């Protein structure tokens, strides 16, 4: 692991059957994306993979591998060459995969043929962040971590270059409509409160995380107290605390809770919530239990049939003209000129926020000389701090934010003058 990103964890389909002992389920927040990624690389659908949140990792592969990226659309490259989405491809020992950012959606999944090989605890390899166990030492991945993988189910040539039919690639809408079954405590709310829930629009709060997706919007009125005798929390349960703002409970949710749940998101629509970024809009639509069951059965049948429907990706291969196998990116050799240069090495005067966040610290002032890789601004997003670093050496020309400011993805943070113009005091490094 060269760079871990904002939050990269090992996840599978979760730790089922232990909620009665107070153990969260954990697992992939977007389980469908995980399962499709595993199908692409020939794994069982429940194999462990990496869950990448918002800003991705850079990984050096120490052995040949076949991988697939699913879930959120990502900006990623392998040794400077762009990689595909929802398609398996081959990586050779020594190559570096750089997943920089999720451009549409919030969570991407990196499935590796053979699965991530970490210890099985209580029937799962998933990381439980809230309790600090499972996965890789019970935490998010960190620089210098080394992960092992299991044995692939087939030779690399048979697993690489496979892609899903077009309908399996998610199409992100500007405002997602999430289907819910009302209850189990919808009677704890007034008629007006239930109408508010179903007829209003909500936006994802910056405080959303793997435990729950907090929403901002109109308050939902309780009939009486906001407290109930604690009972179990289902996946997708929509809890309404005393402030009337909904929280959709996700993979790392608590096992029991004392706030009433006005509705429960149906399983196939939990990925819509899982992939919503801070600031994204959501609406809710009620369906019956019978409708929800029919939708779930349809998805399960489609996943069962998917391995037989995979396509051979003949068009995507940088190696075709060189006689390489489809789905393989050739390792760079001396004198090679990459077809694409990673954006992280391009000179740029503007440093922007990679995601919606709050500014925690500003680490430089106009006139400061800075070096490439030096932290400039610390952001807080989804309860995680992220340092935005200088893309090159130079001098800070302008700082556009202050501590406490809220920023959207793409908002300008700092501008940097070229090194040739640099002069002045050095902060945090040597010019």
Steps between C-alpha positions, in 0.01 A plus 500: 500500500664821380211733590180390679258769387231646726376161624582165340392186684472126439134395473295199396123439539512545876481320830150350502343338807677686779284809553335329798843511667544870423733447200433727199460334160753726321584391142477696177262797513423444129474122507384471138814676372717266710323192365527612137871576542560152637309344212719687250822356646363147551458513879208383712264795539583531870879520463679785677597807297606858567234763562627843391326811636510826300879527460684187402827323570817448302608136502820329387434141392769253609359218286295467183127548559163541330281773646175687435370839615125531567266727693577870467659624178865573567790693355773237500803388304753218486852632440349806330241321287130535577325185621144384426194489724288185552755301301776268616858577403842358569777656710859381489734480798662840556222709348324771704124553494404856598132551586488875555136594552142382465359733235138379514384314806674466835630145538695289251600136537826341391452125461809283452493149354538264796356751748678698774641245743460628856393294804136391525345624825143399589446373147620811315811680382328841526648791690283619791629853550273586793634206705849486350518138389491294181642588161861617517568548873154648552578832330515684173805426287813709555824569312736200478226245573541178298191295414500138390255350253370148458540268202304612188232268368651489148805617303536875463447483124154349561397759760626827351315702237150406622232767532138524608208574264419870485201484736728401788693828486327736747352819363514764771203737503523855631223414747461137600159359591538237770226240551399422857258279689330706771569387857572334730401807708327724247211530745732701728466796262216735419322477169665828405839356602455196274393728215806720556724194478353378170443836328814697595848506356805439722874551459782285629678659797881531518474285816396186309726195542494117488276491806225719363405756237378815677264715297422872512152626416152553647451364851267201537249540783473228765160419644638523855849424635794430269603214728392136487610185681815399313453238231703359212624711209442352152727593208358814342288586804405872490532623856352836606664646814369795700603764243271338239781450244520151343800270534522199266689229690768319299759223532673604826168587670443427865313178573219666699364852524255706703361729229196405289554390140248653262599272212756250372686540169456188286820299453551568127480878563752517785776552236323823396552630854849350527613683184348839589765762571464782753265755342327249270119502496275208599126441502303206639216299345296240686450149360330197648680205657388286206648748250825518696532122504437478124770762431749317723431164333547658158841639600611167649397313185690750283815461714470122472486528120772765465807269473352344185423844352846656535640646179852484361636854488665497159523877461674587823861387478812706474689182423308393187738667260794357693371144496398506868194322635170693514442672832869535578689828531862444392771594747683817402851450365785740448416750231123444522282810487178445699177575316368697797684690767345476848342826606698490824826571312367771271592853596203695623469842657171420676452262792134405545299303753461137386166458681240689708658569838571744780834678526670398826843659455674730252872424508643775282484871426549704180871532432597168662733282294370144492623169361312230310308275736490754783161522678319826429150456641345241732138411423242309704261279303288211625671524840844451341780753459668531162807708417499675163862521386691718257519344151836668436767722647432871486369791702150549640346786307157499663304315769127504430366330816506543876471251782135407553396563138286244320616414148349304213686261271701709256507819711832684478710475816845635411681631193871433447746699291766313301825418674686738269316790666534359849667706764431557866482297815477122502232324710513130576778408261803612303474673165 
